């Protein structure tokens, strides 16, 4: 049975304005119904969650989100250690569902409160509200960081320590514009660069050694 391609968190944002629009239209208030219908359609687009054909690439680290690569740099990650970070900016038009870049065990989930500066700025990675998901794979550790932006103020993480994820499996989302970082072990053969467009669960970010 095929699932409807909408993230679970999106149903209230679609159903409520759609119901209001339908009620207003039924009593002849079509002018008032139009903004609610438009809001329902916009939410339907934002919370879309299409099925993806996840490639099987030995040692591959896939993009955890759709969007544009804004940074590729080296950092020290508390879980990965010396790491290379790929930062992905998600505009309101991108699919906002996050997917596991590798298959493995969720070793930890760390939520941090913070500011809400625009997610495309470099300082957003350290100062904004964020949620770090640590994944222990068969051959490598990876950290995925969900980062809220100036509009996105709700990080959804559906997993906890001890859960297991398959590569490309959905684990959460960020509402209304955001950023997702993927921290891979330093020495990973990075296959993307700044400016590239990536697709969550599909685009190869790097090959771990």
C-alpha positions as CSV (number, residue, x, y, z in Angstrom):
1,X,0.0,0.0,0.0
2,X,1.5,3.4,-1.0
3,X,1.7,6.0,1.6
4,X,0.4,9.6,1.0
5,X,3.6,11.6,0.3
6,X,3.2,14.0,3.3
7,X,5.2,14.2,6.5
8,X,3.1,13.4,9.6
9,X,3.8,16.8,11.1
10,X,2.2,18.5,8.1
11,X,-1.3,17.1,8.5
12,X,-2.5,19.8,11.0
13,X,-1.1,22.5,8.7
14,X,-3.0,21.1,5.8
15,X,-6.2,19.8,7.3
16,X,-7.2,22.7,9.5
17,X,-7.1,25.5,6.9
18,X,-8.6,23.1,4.3
19,X,-11.5,22.4,6.7
20,X,-12.0,26.2,7.3
21,X,-11.9,26.9,3.6
22,X,-14.4,24.2,2.9
23,X,-16.8,25.5,5.6
24,X,-16.6,29.0,4.4
25,X,-17.1,27.9,0.8
26,X,-20.2,25.9,1.8
27,X,-21.8,29.0,3.3
28,X,-21.0,31.1,0.2
29,X,-18.0,33.0,1.6
30,X,-15.6,32.1,-1.1
31,X,-13.6,35.3,-0.8
32,X,-12.8,34.5,2.8
33,X,-12.2,30.9,2.0
34,X,-9.4,31.6,-0.6
35,X,-6.6,32.5,1.9
36,X,-7.3,29.4,3.9
37,X,-7.3,27.2,0.8
38,X,-4.0,28.9,-0.3
39,X,-2.5,28.2,3.1
40,X,-3.5,24.5,2.9
41,X,-1.9,24.2,-0.6
42,X,1.3,25.9,0.5
43,X,1.6,23.6,3.5
44,X,0.9,20.6,1.2
45,X,3.9,21.7,-0.8
46,X,6.2,22.4,2.1
47,X,5.5,19.1,4.0
48,X,5.7,16.9,0.9
49,X,7.6,13.7,1.6
50,X,8.3,11.9,-1.7
51,X,9.5,8.3,-1.9
52,X,13.2,8.0,-2.9
53,X,15.2,5.3,-4.5
54,X,18.1,5.0,-2.1
55,X,21.3,3.8,-3.8
56,X,23.4,1.1,-2.2
57,X,27.0,2.4,-2.2
58,X,29.6,0.6,0.0
59,X,31.2,3.1,2.3
60,X,29.0,5.9,0.9
61,X,27.6,8.8,3.0
62,X,24.4,10.2,1.5
63,X,23.0,13.7,1.8
64,X,20.7,13.9,4.9
65,X,18.6,16.6,3.3
66,X,17.6,18.4,0.1
67,X,19.1,21.8,-0.6
68,X,22.3,23.6,-1.6
69,X,25.8,23.0,-0.2
70,X,26.9,26.2,1.5
71,X,30.0,25.0,3.4
72,X,32.6,22.2,3.2
73,X,35.2,22.6,5.9
74,X,37.1,20.7,8.6
75,X,36.0,20.7,12.2
76,X,36.3,18.7,15.4
77,X,33.1,16.9,16.2
78,X,32.5,15.6,19.7
79,X,31.4,12.2,18.4
80,X,33.2,11.8,15.1
81,X,36.4,13.4,16.2
82,X,38.4,15.1,13.4
83,X,35.7,15.6,10.8
84,X,34.8,17.2,7.5
85,X,31.5,19.0,7.6
86,X,29.1,19.5,4.7
87,X,26.5,22.2,5.4
88,X,23.2,22.1,3.4
89,X,20.9,25.0,3.3
90,X,17.2,24.2,2.8
91,X,15.0,27.0,1.4
92,X,11.2,27.0,2.1
93,X,10.8,25.4,-1.4
94,X,12.9,22.3,-0.6
95,X,11.7,19.0,0.9
96,X,12.4,19.4,4.6
97,X,12.4,15.7,5.6
98,X,15.8,14.5,7.0
99,X,17.2,11.1,6.1
100,X,20.0,9.0,7.6
101,X,23.2,9.4,5.6
102,X,24.4,6.0,6.7
103,X,22.8,2.9,8.2
104,X,23.6,2.3,11.8
105,X,22.8,2.7,15.5
106,X,21.7,6.0,17.0
107,X,24.4,6.4,19.6
108,X,23.1,9.7,21.0
109,X,20.7,12.6,20.4
110,X,21.7,16.0,21.8
111,X,19.4,19.0,21.6
112,X,20.7,22.6,22.2
113,X,18.7,25.8,22.5
114,X,20.0,28.8,20.7
115,X,19.4,31.8,18.4
116,X,17.5,32.0,15.1
117,X,19.9,33.8,12.7
118,X,19.5,33.0,9.0
119,X,20.5,29.4,8.4
120,X,22.7,30.2,5.4
121,X,25.1,32.2,7.6
122,X,28.2,30.3,8.8
123,X,27.6,31.3,12.4
124,X,24.3,29.5,12.4
125,X,26.0,26.1,12.9
126,X,27.3,27.0,16.3
127,X,24.8,29.5,17.7
128,X,21.3,28.4,16.5
129,X,18.9,26.0,18.0
130,X,20.0,22.6,16.9
131,X,19.7,18.8,17.4
132,X,22.7,16.5,16.9
133,X,22.1,12.9,15.9
134,X,25.1,10.6,16.3
135,X,25.2,7.5,14.1
136,X,27.5,4.6,14.6
137,X,27.8,2.7,11.3
138,X,29.7,-0.5,10.6
139,X,32.8,1.3,9.5
140,X,32.4,4.9,10.3
141,X,30.8,7.4,12.7
142,X,28.7,10.3,11.3
143,X,26.9,13.2,13.0
144,X,23.9,14.9,11.5
145,X,23.0,18.3,12.8
146,X,19.5,19.7,12.4
147,X,19.7,23.5,12.6
148,X,16.8,25.9,12.9
149,X,16.8,29.1,10.9
150,X,15.2,32.6,11.2
151,X,11.9,31.2,10.1
152,X,12.2,27.5,11.1
153,X,11.5,27.3,14.8
154,X,10.5,23.7,15.2
155,X,13.0,20.8,15.0
156,X,11.4,17.4,14.8
157,X,13.6,14.4,15.6
158,X,11.8,11.1,15.7
159,X,14.7,8.9,17.0
160,X,16.5,8.3,20.3
161,X,19.6,6.5,21.6
162,X,19.4,2.8,20.8
163,X,17.3,3.1,17.6
164,X,18.6,1.7,14.4
165,X,18.3,3.5,11.0
166,X,18.8,2.2,7.5
167,X,20.6,4.4,5.1
168,X,18.2,6.9,3.6
169,X,15.5,6.2,6.3
170,X,13.5,9.2,7.5
171,X,14.3,10.4,11.0
172,X,12.9,13.9,11.3
173,X,12.4,17.3,9.7
174,X,12.7,21.0,10.3
175,X,9.8,23.3,9.6
176,X,10.0,26.3,7.2
177,X,13.6,26.9,6.1
178,X,16.7,25.5,7.8
179,X,20.1,23.9,7.6
180,X,21.3,20.4,8.0
181,X,25.0,19.5,8.5
182,X,26.7,16.2,7.9
183,X,29.9,15.6,9.8
184,X,32.0,12.7,8.4
185,X,35.4,11.4,9.5
186,X,38.3,13.5,8.2
187,X,39.8,11.7,5.3
188,X,36.5,10.9,3.7
189,X,36.6,11.3,-0.1
190,X,34.1,14.3,-0.4
191,X,32.2,14.3,-3.7
192,X,30.4,17.6,-3.4
193,X,31.4,21.2,-3.3
194,X,29.9,24.6,-2.4
195,X,27.0,25.5,-4.6
196,X,26.0,21.9,-5.5
197,X,22.4,20.9,-5.2
198,X,21.8,17.7,-3.3
199,X,18.9,15.4,-2.6
200,X,18.3,13.7,0.7
201,X,18.9,9.9,0.7
202,X,20.1,10.0,-2.9
203,X,23.1,12.3,-3.5
204,X,26.5,10.9,-2.5
205,X,28.4,13.3,-0.2
206,X,31.5,11.2,0.3
207,X,33.1,7.8,0.5
208,X,34.5,6.8,3.9
209,X,37.9,5.2,3.8
